Amino acid sequence: MNTRNLWLTTAAALAVFVALDLVVRYARFPGYGALIGFGGCVVIVVVSKWIGKVLLERSEGYYEHDVAPDVQEDLRGE
């Protein structure tokens, strides 16, 4: 599934849930649950990206320092 189809599917699902909110009034304004759910998803994505950036991402040469120089030459075929 490409990105455009994913966005269209997500927008369609959001429209369905907002329409259901119009029929079943349990909050002060229509779309309240959809808005809270969307906001929660945005928070989860932003926090996950931050955690990945801060805790999981390593510098570009991080693993090169673990290999002895003579072994590095062998791996390169020199």
Backbone hydrogen bonds, N-H to C=O, Kabsch-Sander energy under -0.5 kcal/mol:
donor,donor_aa,acceptor,acceptor_aa,energy
6,L,2,N,-1.9
7,W,3,T,-2.4
8,L,4,R,-2.3
9,T,5,N,-2.6
10,T,6,L,-2.3
11,A,7,W,-2.7
12,A,8,L,-2.4
13,A,9,T,-2.4
14,L,10,T,-2.4
15,A,11,A,-2.3
16,V,12,A,-2.2
17,F,13,A,-2.3
18,V,14,L,-2.3
19,A,15,A,-2.3
20,L,16,V,-2.3
21,D,17,F,-1.9
22,L,18,V,-1.4
23,V,19,A,-1.2
24,V,20,L,-2.8
25,R,23,V,-0.8
26,Y,24,V,-1.0
32,Y,29,F,-1.3
35,L,31,G,-2.7
36,I,32,Y,-2.5
37,G,33,G,-2.6
38,F,34,A,-2.6
39,G,35,L,-2.5
40,G,36,I,-2.3
41,C,37,G,-2.1
42,V,38,F,-2.3
43,V,39,G,-2.2
44,I,40,G,-2.3
45,V,41,C,-2.4
46,V,42,V,-2.6
47,V,43,V,-2.6
48,S,44,I,-2.3
49,K,45,V,-2.5
50,W,46,V,-2.1
51,I,47,V,-2.6
52,G,48,S,-2.4
53,K,49,K,-2.2
54,V,50,W,-2.8
55,L,51,I,-2.8
56,L,51,I,-0.9
56,L,52,G,-0.8
57,E,52,G,-1.9
62,Y,59,S,-1.6
65,H,61,G,-0.8
66,D,63,Y,-0.9
67,V,64,E,-0.7
72,Q,68,A,-2.2
73,E,69,P,-1.8
74,D,70,D,-1.6
75,L,71,V,-2.2
76,R,72,Q,-1.6
77,G,73,E,-0.9
78,E,73,E,-2.3
